[in-house]
Amino acid sequence: MADQTAEAVYLPRYPLLTQLRFAIRIRLTKFFAAVYFRILGFPGIRNPSIQPTFTKSYPCRPKLENRIFIPKSYKSGDPPMPLYLSIHGGGFALASPRIDDRFCSNFSDKNKILVVSLNYPKSPNNKFPLPTEAIVDLVHAVLGDESLPFDPTKVAIGGFSAGANLSLSVSQHKSLQGKISGVVSYYPPADFSYPVDKSIEERPEEAPPDMLAGMADMFNWAYIRPDQDLKDPLLSPVFAAKENLPPKIFIIGCEYDMLCRKAKVMAENFANARGDGKRVGKDDAWEKNGIKWELIIGEEHAFDMVLGRGEAIKARRQRRRIEMYDGAAEWLFREVWMTGTA
């Protein structure tokens, strides 16, 4: 594991004009993103086949609406299902659970599981650790919701990008120890203490321009206070202690993503911290001591959400998206939900 006793690291001290530029840009980006996603939700535009069974807010966080997906095959009286808690991405600043409706609906129906897509307050008004704290509250609310047909011994959490980071942050919380059996972390930001420019430089030479390169500093500035130690394990889960993590963790990286190398380092740290167990698999896909790592070769950050241009590229990414989600489901049933927390 990384040395948590090392000297604290903080965000760069951005010039005042740079901060002003970040502030204007993040709010404009949020505005246009909100308009875009609101339009996507209009009747006649939204896809009725992937809408949640219902939406629900909880008294602990009444302003945060969450989306509940019960498989269409479920009937009253059926056995309780495994529960998957999903957290959307968006740089900690953008979007809403609605952007993951396709994933959540299909993941629920295909695997016959209950999926709850969680909301959280966004930056820059809500900086770390406020989103983590909100999701912790919501997880407790969901776990205590007797109206939902799930098995409390079979609970996993996961997310995409910022949501992947938050899933690892939330699962370390002391109040949730022993209640979450596994994490699926899709292309997570693992280490905020590592410079953005180095992350970009270390990508493969043939990698196309990184979609995050021009936004990473802005998102970091919006999410993290100037006095926040970037090595806090709740912020940078690469520094998390093994005893604070769920027993099973699946981390997925995209080869051309600036976040990929540190995500792999995190997976290796987690696996090695648990002893000298046998590593099974290849360099781009292996399992050891309850930790699974998979590299999606030749793909960029969020390739499954942004299919790109050209029929060949779209077809390839659609195929790999299905393979990635199916692989996560297979792992969950094999490693997490077989035994649960009981």
NUMIMAR-539860 format. One record per residue: residue number from 1; residue in three letters; y, x, z of N, C-alpha, C in turn. Coordinates in steps of 0.02 Angstrom, whole numbers, plus 50000, padded with zeros to 5 digits. Each point is the difference from the previous one (the first is absolute). Layout:
NUM,Ala,Y,X,Z,Y,X,Z,Y,X,Z
...
// end
This chain:
1,Met,49940,50042,50000,50060,49958,50000,50063,50043,50000
2,Ala,50054,49971,49978,50064,50037,50000,50022,50013,50072
3,Asp,50039,50051,50009,50024,50019,50066,50057,49954,50021
4,Gln,49985,49955,50047,50051,49952,50022,50048,50031,50050
5,Thr,49987,50063,50022,50045,50033,50046,50055,50039,49964
6,Ala,49996,50002,49933,50049,50038,49961,50070,49969,50008
7,Glu,50049,50040,49983,50070,49979,50006,50013,49938,49959
8,Ala,50041,49956,50027,50016,49937,49966,50035,50014,49933
9,Val,49990,49954,49954,50031,50004,49933,50039,49935,49988
10,Tyr,50059,50006,49971,50042,49942,49988,50020,49995,49927
11,Leu,50024,49943,49980,50025,49992,49932,50057,50048,49986
12,Pro,50009,50019,49938,50059,50041,49983,50064,49963,50017
13,Arg,50052,50039,50015,50066,49971,50013,50035,49989,49933
14,Tyr,49993,49940,49975,50029,49985,49934,50076,49997,50005
15,Pro,50036,50025,49949,50073,49993,49999,50020,49927,50002
16,Leu,50060,49987,50024,50024,49932,50008,49999,49962,49934
17,Leu,50020,50032,49946,50000,49966,49935,49929,49983,49977
18,Thr,49953,50044,50016,49930,49986,49983,49975,49940,50040
19,Gln,50017,49997,50064,49980,49942,50041,50031,49936,49973
20,Leu,50063,50004,49979,50033,49941,49972,49964,49978,49936
21,Arg,49981,50048,49959,49964,49984,49939,49932,49968,50016
22,Phe,49965,50028,50049,49936,49971,50021,50010,49928,50024
23,Ala,50052,49989,50041,50012,49934,50029,50013,49948,49945
24,Ile,50042,50018,49952,50015,49954,49946,49939,49987,49957
25,Arg,49964,50054,49984,49943,49993,49955,49944,49960,50032
26,Ile,49986,50012,50064,49944,49964,50032,50015,49926,50005
27,Arg,50063,49982,50013,50016,49929,50006,50001,49966,49931
28,Leu,50023,50035,49950,49996,49971,49932,49927,49992,49979
29,Thr,49960,50050,50015,49929,49996,49982,49966,49942,50036
30,Lys,50016,49991,50064,49973,49945,50038,50021,49933,49971
31,Phe,50064,49995,49980,50026,49938,49973,49963,49981,49936
32,Phe,49996,50046,49953,49968,49985,49936,49925,49988,50008
33,Ala,49969,50037,50046,49928,49989,50013,49989,49930,50029
34,Ala,50044,49980,50046,49993,49934,50031,50008,49944,49948
35,Val,50048,50008,49954,50009,49951,49947,49939,49997,49956
36,Tyr,49974,50058,49981,49941,50004,49956,49941,49965,50032
37,Phe,49985,50015,50063,49941,49970,50031,50010,49926,50015
38,Arg,50063,49980,50011,50013,49928,50009,49986,49962,49936
39,Ile,50020,50029,49943,49987,49968,49936,49925,49995,49987
40,Leu,49963,50053,50018,49928,49998,49991,49967,49945,50040
41,Gly,50033,49978,50054,49972,49948,50041,50017,49929,49979
42,Phe,50041,49993,49947,50019,49933,49977,49939,49964,49971
43,Pro,49996,49934,50012,49948,49960,49967,50005,50008,49924
44,Gly,49943,50006,49968,49999,50010,49928,49998,50073,49981
45,Ile,50020,50044,50046,49997,50072,49988,49944,50032,50041
46,Arg,49997,49980,50063,49948,50029,50043,49931,49977,49976
47,Asn,49952,50041,50012,49931,49985,49980,49967,49958,50055
48,Pro,49985,49936,49986,49972,49957,50053,49931,50022,50024
49,Ser,49964,50038,49959,49932,50018,50018,49996,50054,50053
50,Ile,50056,50034,50014,49997,50055,50049,50044,49986,50061
51,Gln,50023,49938,50008,50042,49983,50057,49958,49998,50064
52,Pro,50031,50014,50057,49964,49998,50064,49977,49930,50017
53,Thr,49949,49996,50042,49977,49935,50024,50057,49966,50038
54,Phe,50036,50038,50040,50061,49976,50033,50039,50060,50025
55,Thr,50062,49988,50020,50040,50052,50031,50012,49982,50073
56,Lys,50015,50051,50040,50006,49986,50072,50045,50052,50033
57,Ser,50043,49977,50044,50039,50043,50043,49977,49991,50072
58,Tyr,50007,50052,50040,49978,49998,50069,50061,50005,50047
59,Pro,49996,49968,50059,50058,50000,50046,50025,50070,50018
60,Cys,49955,50049,50000,50021,50068,50018,50048,50030,49949
61,Arg,49995,49979,49937,50043,50024,49946,50014,49941,49953
62,Pro,50040,49952,50023,50007,49937,49962,50032,50007,49931
63,Lys,50037,50054,49988,50032,50009,49935,49955,50032,49948
64,Leu,49941,50022,50020,49955,50034,49954,49944,49954,49979
65,Glu,50001,49981,49936,49948,49955,49973,49942,50042,49973
66,Asn,49940,49980,50020,49939,50035,49980,49958,49954,49956
67,Arg,49959,50030,49958,49964,49962,49949,49925,50004,50015
68,Ile,49969,49942,50006,49930,49995,50021,49957,49982,49940
69,Phe,49948,50039,49988,49955,49989,49943,49929,49988,50027
70,Ile,49978,49938,49993,49932,49981,50018,49962,49992,49934
71,Pro,49941,50030,49994,49965,49997,49936,49987,49928,49979
72,Lys,50006,49988,49935,49992,49932,49974,49930,49973,50013
73,Ser,49951,50044,50010,49932,49978,50012,49987,49981,50072
74,Tyr,50048,50014,50045,49990,49987,50071,50000,49925,50014
75,Lys,49954,49980,50043,49995,49930,50022,50001,49997,50075
76,Ser,50030,49948,50027,50002,49990,50072,49929,50003,50029
77,Gly,49992,50038,50051,49934,50008,50030,49963,50063,49979
78,Asp,50026,50033,49948,49971,50064,49979,50009,50052,50055
79,Pro,49958,50052,50002,50008,50053,50050,50068,50033,49995
80,Pro,50026,50026,50055,50063,50036,49998,49996,50060,49952
81,Met,50056,50015,49969,50002,50053,49949,50030,50064,50027
82,Pro,49987,50056,49967,50039,50060,50015,50074,49988,49985
83,Leu,50043,50036,50036,50072,49993,49992,50029,50065,49972
84,Tyr,50039,49993,49947,50037,50057,49972,50074,49986,50004
85,Leu,50037,50042,50036,50072,49994,50007,50033,50046,49949
86,Ser,50040,49972,49956,50029,50037,49944,50076,50008,50009
87,Ile,50025,50060,49985,50071,50015,50008,50028,50025,49933
88,His,50051,49968,49975,50026,50017,49934,50044,50063,50002
89,Gly,50011,50029,49941,50043,50058,49993,50071,49981,49981
90,Gly,50039,50051,49982,50069,49988,49980,50049,50048,50033
91,Gly,49977,50060,50018,50045,50050,50028,50028,49982,50067
92,Phe,49967,49954,50037,50022,49975,50065,50064,49958,49994
93,Ala,50024,49990,49939,50065,49967,49991,49996,49938,49956
94,Leu,49952,49998,49954,49999,49950,49948,49941,49952,50005
95,Ala,50006,49945,49963,49944,49955,49985,49979,49958,50060
96,Ser,49944,49966,49992,49974,49954,50050,49924,49996,49989
97,Pro,49964,49967,50045,49928,49993,49990,49981,49967,49934
98,Arg,50047,49963,49970,49985,49965,49937,49977,50048,49945
99,Ile,50023,50063,50002,49982,50045,49945,49926,50017,49999
100,Asp,49966,49988,50056,49928,50015,50003,49956,49938,49993
101,Asp,50029,49944,49978,49961,49939,49995,49938,50008,49956
102,Arg,50007,50033,49944,49942,50008,49955,49945,50039,50036
103,Phe,50018,50056,50030,49950,50039,50036,49969,49959,50056
104,Cys,50041,49970,50042,49974,49964,50059,49956,49941,49980
105,Ser,50022,49962,49951,49961,49942,49978,49932,50022,49972
106,Asn,50001,50049,49955,49938,50023,49970,49954,50034,50051
107,Phe,50030,50039,50045,49960,50036,50050,49966,49950,50047
108,Ser,50035,49947,50016,49972,49947,50043,49944,49962,49965
109,Asp,50015,49976,49939,49951,49959,49964,49938,50040,49981
110,Lys,50010,50061,49975,49945,50040,49975,49953,50022,50056
111,Asn,50028,50014,50059,49960,50029,50054,49987,49951,50057
112,Lys,50026,49938,49993,49989,49948,50050,50023,50023,50069
113,Ile,50062,50022,50003,50030,50022,50062,50068,49966,50009
114,Leu,50023,49998,50062,50067,49975,50015,50050,50058,49993
115,Val,50051,49989,49960,50052,50050,49991,50067,49971,50025
116,Val,50033,50038,50043,50066,49981,50023,50049,50053,49977
117,Ser,50048,49980,49959,50050,50046,49972,50061,49997,50045
118,Leu,50012,50055,50036,50051,50002,50053,50068,50021,49973
119,Asn,50051,49970,50029,50069,50018,49984,50026,50048,50053
120,Tyr,50057,50031,49987,50032,50044,50049,50074,50006,49983
121,Pro,50042,50015,50050,50072,50008,49987,50013,50064,49961
122,Lys,50048,49998,49955,50012,50055,49954,50060,50043,50019
123,Ser,49997,50062,49977,50057,50044,50008,50053,49982,49947
124,Pro,50063,50021,50007,50024,50046,50051,50020,49968,50066
125,Asn,50000,49934,50004,50018,49968,50063,49947,50008,50053
126,Asn,49939,50011,49979,49944,50007,50046,49965,50066,49988
127,Lys,50020,50050,50037,49973,50067,49991,49938,50009,50044
128,Phe,49962,50053,49986,49942,50018,50041,50022,50006,50073
129,Pro,49962,49972,50048,49933,49971,49994,49999,49924,49997
130,Leu,50056,49967,49983,50003,49927,50003,49948,49966,49956
131,Pro,49988,50022,49938,49947,49967,49961,49931,50006,50032
132,Thr,49984,50059,50028,49936,50009,50034,49995,49951,50058
133,Glu,50052,49995,50040,49999,49956,50058,49991,49927,49980
134,Ala,50033,49980,49945,49994,49931,49977,49929,49985,49977
135,Ile,49970,50047,49964,49932,49988,49976,49950,50000,50057
136,Val,50011,50042,50050,49956,49998,50059,50002,49931,50032
137,Asp,50060,49972,50007,50006,49932,50027,49963,49950,49957
138,Leu,50007,50005,49935,49967,49953,49955,49924,50007,50001
139,Val,49976,50061,50005,49927,50010,50004,49973,49967,50063
140,His,50034,50008,50056,49978,49966,50061,50001,49924,49990
141,Ala,50051,49975,49966,50005,49928,49989,49943,49975,49956
142,Val,49984,50037,49948,49945,49980,49956,49934,50004,50037
143,Leu,49989,50053,50037,49937,50007,50037,49991,49945,50052
144,Gly,50055,49974,50025,49997,49946,50049,50003,49930,49970
145,Asp,50001,49995,49934,50007,49936,49966,49931,49969,49990
146,Glu,49983,49953,50043,49933,49970,49998,49991,49952,49942
147,Ser,50054,49985,49964,49994,49956,49941,49974,50037,49939
148,Leu,49999,50066,50002,49977,50040,49943,49926,50016,50007
149,Pro,49961,49990,49947,49927,50006,50005,49975,50072,49989
150,Phe,50016,50045,50047,49977,50069,49992,49961,50023,50061
151,Asp,49961,50053,49989,49961,50031,50052,50042,50056,50032
152,Pro,50019,49993,50063,50045,50050,50031,49968,50068,50009
153,Thr,49935,50007,49990,49968,50065,50003,50000,50035,49932
154,Lys,50027,49967,49949,50000,50028,49932,50070,49997,49971
155,Val,50042,50044,50024,50071,50001,49981,50018,50067,49970
156,Ala,50030,49999,49941,50025,50060,49967,50072,49988,49979
157,Ile,50036,50054,49990,50070,49996,49978,50009,50050,49942
158,Gly,50047,49985,49956,50012,50045,49944,50067,49983,49968
159,Gly,50019,50043,49953,50063,49988,49966,50011,50048,49943
160,Phe,50054,49988,49964,50018,50039,49942,50065,50038,50013
161,Ser,49999,50065,49987,50060,50042,50004,50031,49994,50070
162,Ala,50061,49973,50006,50029,49992,50066,49955,49960,50046
163,Gly,49967,49949,49972,49953,49960,50038,49939,50040,50022
164,Ala,49981,50050,49960,49944,50044,50020,50020,50043,50059
165,Asn,50062,50024,49999,50026,50037,50058,50002,49956,50062
166,Leu,50025,49940,49992,50005,49954,50057,49932,49980,50027
167,Ser,49950,49994,49957,49933,49983,50025,49973,50054,50045
168,Leu,50014,50063,49985,49979,50056,50042,50043,50005,50063
169,Ser,50063,49982,49995,50044,50000,50057,49980,49946,50050
170,Val,49991,49940,49975,49983,49943,50043,49933,50010,50035
171,Ser,49952,50027,49964,49932,50007,50028,49997,50052,50056
172,Gln,50052,50041,50008,50002,50048,50055,50026,49968,50065
173,His,50030,49941,49995,50033,49971,50058,49950,49987,50057
174,Lys,50019,50018,50060,49954,49996,50057,49974,49929,50010
175,Ser,50042,49951,49989,49980,49930,50012,49947,49976,49950
176,Leu,49991,50037,49945,49952,49979,49949,49937,50044,49999
177,Gln,49996,50047,50047,49942,50044,50002,49937,49958,50010
178,Gly,49950,50012,49958,49937,49964,50004,50000,49932,49966
179,Lys,50057,49978,49974,50003,49935,49968,49999,50004,49924
180,Ile,50016,50058,49973,49998,50012,49928,49947,50052,49986
181,Ser,49952,49982,49959,49942,50044,49988,50010,50048,49942
182,Gly,50045,49984,49954,50007,50043,49941,50067,49991,49966
183,Val,50019,50051,49961,50062,50000,49962,49986,50019,49928
184,Val,50032,49965,49953,50000,50020,49930,50072,50016,49981
185,Ser,50012,50063,49984,50069,50024,49989,50008,50022,49928
186,Tyr,50033,49958,49960,50010,50014,49929,50064,50041,49990
187,Tyr,49993,50060,49974,50054,50047,49984,50057,50000,50052
188,Pro,49983,50022,50062,50049,49996,50054,50049,50059,50003
189,Pro,50062,49989,50023,50041,50056,50024,49970,50024,50066
190,Ala,49977,50062,50001,49963,50025,50058,50042,50045,50045
191,Asp,50050,50034,49970,50035,50052,50038,50073,50003,49979
192,Phe,50043,49968,50039,50072,50000,49985,50033,50067,50016
193,Ser,49965,50043,50036,50029,50065,50017,49996,50050,49942
194,Tyr,49961,49982,49949,49992,50045,49943,50054,49986,49948
195,Pro,50035,50051,49976,50057,49989,49955,49981,49963,49936
196,Val,50043,49955,49979,49988,49961,49939,49994,50045,49940
197,Asp,50043,50051,49994,49998,50042,49940,49935,50038,49995
198,Lys,49972,50021,50056,49936,50035,49998,49944,49953,49979
199,Ser,50002,49939,50024,49949,49951,49980,50001,49988,49925
200,Ile,50059,49999,49971,50006,49991,49928,49975,50061,49962
201,Glu,50019,50060,50025,49980,50062,49967,49925,50010,49999
202,Glu,49965,49975,50050,49929,50014,50008,49955,49953,49961
203,Arg,50029,49954,49963,49959,49957,49957,49972,50041,49942
204,Pro,49947,49975,49968,49972,50035,49942,50052,50010,49945
205,Glu,49994,50055,49963,50049,50016,49949,50005,49946,49946
206,Glu,49944,49967,49986,50000,49950,49946,50024,49931,50023
207,Ala,50018,49994,50064,50020,49935,50027,50066,49977,49969
208,Pro,50005,49936,49984,50064,49972,49975,50051,49997,50056
209,Pro,50063,49985,49985,50050,49993,50052,49977,49951,50054
210,Asp,50012,50017,50063,49977,49960,50056,50048,49942,50012
211,Met,49973,49939,50004,50042,49941,50010,50038,50002,50066
212,Leu,49975,50039,50049,50032,50003,50065,50053,50055,50005
213,Ala,49999,50047,49953,50042,50060,50006,50073,49984,50010
214,Gly,50027,49953,49964,50071,49985,50005,50018,49952,50056
215,Met,49949,49975,50036,50013,49950,50052,49978,50023,50069
216,Ala,49958,50051,50005,49970,50019,50064,50052,50016,50053
217,Asp,50049,50041,49983,50052,50017,50050,50038,49938,50023
218,Met,50014,49955,49954,50036,49939,50017,49958,49957,50047
219,Phe,49937,49989,49983,49957,49960,50043,49992,50032,50069
220,Asn,49992,50066,50002,49993,50034,50065,50063,49993,50042
221,Trp,50058,50009,49969,50063,49992,50035,50008,49929,50028
222,Ala,49980,49951,49961,50007,49930,50020,49953,49982,50057
223,Tyr,49942,50033,50004,49948,49980,50048,50001,50041,50065
224,Ile,50025,50061,49998,49991,50046,50056,50068,50019,50029
225,Arg,50006,49994,50066,50062,50020,50034,50009,50076,49998
226,Pro,50062,50023,50002,50011,50073,49998,49969,50037,50059
227,Asp,49993,49967,50058,49973,50033,50059,49925,49989,50009
228,Gln,49966,49974,49949,49929,49985,50004,49959,50062,49981
229,Asp,49955,50020,50044,49954,50055,49984,49953,49978,49945
230,Leu,50000,50035,49944,49959,49981,49943,49926,50013,50012
231,Lys,49983,50036,50054,49930,50013,50016,49971,49949,50049
232,Asp,50038,49949,50015,49973,49945,50041,49940,49971,49963
233,Pro,49940,49998,50031,49940,49976,49964,50004,49927,49978
234,Leu,50042,49960,50032,50007,49931,49977,50041,49996,49935
235,Leu,50039,50052,49988,50039,50004,49938,49962,50040,49947
236,Ser,49975,50057,50020,49962,50045,49956,49928,50003,50025
237,Pro,49957,49956,49977,49932,49995,50028,49957,50061,49990
238,Val,50021,50048,49958,49962,50062,49994,49994,50034,50068
239,Phe,50046,49986,50046,49999,50031,50066,49965,49957,50053
240,Ala,49968,49946,49980,49968,49954,50048,49940,50033,50033
241,Ala,49992,49987,50064,49942,50024,50038,49940,49956,49986
242,Lys,49941,50031,49996,49940,49963,49981,49984,49944,50048
243,Glu,50015,50009,50065,49984,49949,50049,50044,49938,49993
244,Asn,50054,50005,49963,50045,49942,49992,49988,49962,49936
245,Leu,49951,50022,49960,49987,49969,49935,49937,49958,50001
246,Pro,49995,49951,49956,49937,49963,49993,49943,50047,49979
247,Pro,49938,49980,50012,49944,50044,49985,49989,50012,49926
248,Lys,50022,49954,49957,49988,50006,49928,50066,49996,49962
249,Ile,50011,50048,49956,50063,50003,49961,49984,50021,49929
250,Phe,50027,49962,49952,49993,50014,49928,50070,50013,49973
251,Ile,50011,50061,49975,50065,50020,49972,49992,50013,49926
252,Ile,50045,49970,49961,49997,50005,49927,50065,50031,49975
253,Gly,49994,50051,49958,50058,50032,49970,49998,49997,49925
254,Cys,50058,50005,49968,50005,50001,49927,50021,50070,49979
255,Glu,49964,50028,49953,50007,50071,49982,50072,50020,49984
256,Tyr,50037,49958,49964,50067,50018,49978,50055,49977,50048
257,Asp,49981,49976,50058,50047,49974,50050,50024,50058,50044
258,Met,50065,50003,50012,50027,50052,50044,49974,49993,50072
259,Leu,49974,49942,50018,49972,49989,50067,49928,50022,50006
260,Cys,49968,50017,49945,49928,50009,49999,49976,50059,50042
261,Arg,50031,50057,49993,49974,50060,50033,49999,49991,50076
262,Lys,50053,49973,50028,50002,49991,50072,49953,49944,50023
263,Ala,49987,49951,49957,49950,49949,50017,49931,50032,50005
264,Lys,49986,50046,49954,49935,50035,50003,49996,50045,50061
265,Val,50054,50035,50016,50001,50041,50061,49987,49957,50061
266,Met,50029,49941,50002,49990,49954,50056,49926,49980,50005
267,Ala,49970,49983,49944,49929,49981,50001,49958,50058,50026
268,Glu,50014,50060,49977,49962,50059,50022,50011,50013,50075
269,Asn,50062,49993,50023,50015,50008,50071,49960,49951,50042
270,Phe,50003,49937,49980,49964,49948,50038,49925,50015,50004
271,Ala,49971,50019,49942,49928,50012,49998,49981,50062,50041
272,Asn,50038,50053,49994,49984,50063,50035,50010,49994,50075
273,Ala,50048,49958,50021,50013,49992,50071,49942,49966,50037
274,Arg,49956,49969,49962,49945,49963,50030,49935,50041,50003
275,Gly,50005,50064,49986,49941,50042,50008,49974,50028,49934
276,Asp,49939,50026,50004,49970,50036,49944,49951,49958,49960
277,Gly,50012,49936,49995,49955,49956,49963,49994,50021,49927
278,Lys,49948,49976,49969,49987,50017,49930,50048,49962,49954
279,Arg,50027,50037,49952,50044,49969,49950,49957,49981,49939
280,Val,50004,49937,49981,49959,49974,49945,50046,49981,49943
281,Gly,49984,50024,49940,50040,49982,49941,50030,50061,49967
282,Lys,50048,49987,49956,50034,50053,49962,50070,50010,50027
283,Asp,50036,50048,49971,50067,50015,50024,50048,49941,49992
284,Asp,49989,49959,49948,50046,49944,49988,49975,49934,50030
285,Ala,49942,50002,50032,49975,49939,50033,49946,50021,50050
286,Trp,50017,49998,50064,49953,50022,50051,50006,49958,50064
287,Glu,49950,50006,50042,49999,49968,50065,49976,50050,50052
288,Lys,50032,49997,50059,49981,50044,50055,50026,49971,50065
289,Asn,49955,49992,50048,50019,49979,50068,50040,49935,50001
290,Gly,49981,49953,49958,50034,49935,49999,50063,49998,49957
291,Ile,50018,50056,49970,50059,50005,49957,49978,50003,49927
292,Lys,50032,49961,49957,49986,50002,49929,50064,50017,49963
293,Trp,49993,50046,49951,50056,50018,49957,49980,49987,49928
294,Glu,50047,49972,49962,49989,49991,49928,50064,50016,49962
295,Leu,49993,50040,49948,50055,50018,49956,49993,49961,49935
296,Ile,50052,49963,49982,50001,49965,49936,50029,50048,49949
297,Ile,49957,50029,49960,50020,50053,49954,50042,49973,49943
298,Gly,50054,50036,49984,50041,49983,49943,50045,49940,50008
299,Glu,50010,49977,50063,50042,49941,50011,50059,50017,50045
300,Glu,50051,49958,49994,50062,50008,50037,50002,49953,50060
301,His,50051,50010,50042,50011,49958,50058,50003,49927,49978
302,Ala,49964,49957,50036,50002,49928,49988,49979,49981,49929
303,Phe,49954,50038,49972,49976,49985,49931,49970,49930,49996
304,Asp,49972,49977,50055,49968,49934,50001,50050,49943,50001
305,Met,50062,50015,50019,50052,49949,50001,50044,50003,49937
306,Val,50009,50060,49974,50041,50011,49940,49954,50024,49945
307,Leu,49979,49955,49957,49948,50017,49950,50026,50042,49943
308,Gly,50066,50005,49992,50028,50043,49948,50001,49966,49932
309,Arg,50015,50040,49949,50007,49975,49932,49942,50024,49956
310,Gly,49984,49959,49951,49946,50018,49954,49935,49968,50022
311,Glu,49965,49970,49952,49939,49964,50017,49947,50045,50029
312,Ala,49994,50062,49975,49949,50045,50025,50013,50018,50073
313,Ile,50063,50015,50016,50017,50017,50069,49989,49941,50046
314,Lys,50021,49941,49979,49991,49940,50041,49926,49986,50012
315,Ala,49959,50006,49948,49928,49988,50007,49969,50049,50048
316,Arg,50019,50064,49995,49973,50051,50044,50019,49987,50073
317,Arg,50063,49984,50011,50023,49988,50068,49971,49937,50030
318,Gln,49991,49949,49959,49968,49939,50024,49928,50014,50021
319,Arg,49965,50040,49960,49931,50018,50016,49997,50040,50065
320,Arg,50044,50049,50006,49999,50043,50059,50023,49962,50062
321,Arg,50046,49952,49990,50021,49959,50056,49942,49961,50028
322,Ile,49962,49969,49957,49941,49962,50022,49950,50045,50035
323,Glu,49988,50059,49970,49953,50047,50030,50024,50022,50070
324,Met,50064,50012,50006,50028,50022,50065,49993,49946,50053
325,Tyr,50017,49939,49983,49995,49945,50048,49927,49985,50017
326,Asp,49956,50002,49950,49929,49988,50013,49972,50055,50045
327,Gly,50022,50062,49988,49977,50055,50042,50022,49992,50072
328,Ala,50061,49976,50010,50024,49988,50068,49959,49945,50034
329,Ala,49985,49947,49963,49960,49945,50029,49930,50024,50017
330,Glu,49969,50039,49956,49933,50026,50013,50000,50042,50063
331,Trp,50050,50043,50008,50005,50043,50059,50012,49958,50063
332,Leu,50042,49950,49996,50013,49958,50058,49937,49966,50025
333,Phe,49962,49971,49954,49938,49966,50021,49948,50050,50024
334,Arg,49998,50059,49972,49950,50050,50019,50017,50035,50065
335,Glu,50063,50017,50009,50019,50043,50056,50038,49965,50056
336,Val,50036,49947,49984,50044,49970,50050,49973,49933,50025
337,Trp,49986,49955,49955,49980,49933,50020,49927,49993,50014
338,Met,49960,50051,49987,49929,49996,50017,49992,49999,50076
339,Thr,50042,50039,50035,49994,50005,50072,50059,49970,50037
340,Gly,50059,50000,49968,50059,49972,50032,50019,50038,50063
341,Thr,50034,49967,50046,50023,50032,50061,49956,49982,50059
342,Ala,49950,49959,49989,49958,49978,50056,49958,50058,50026
// end
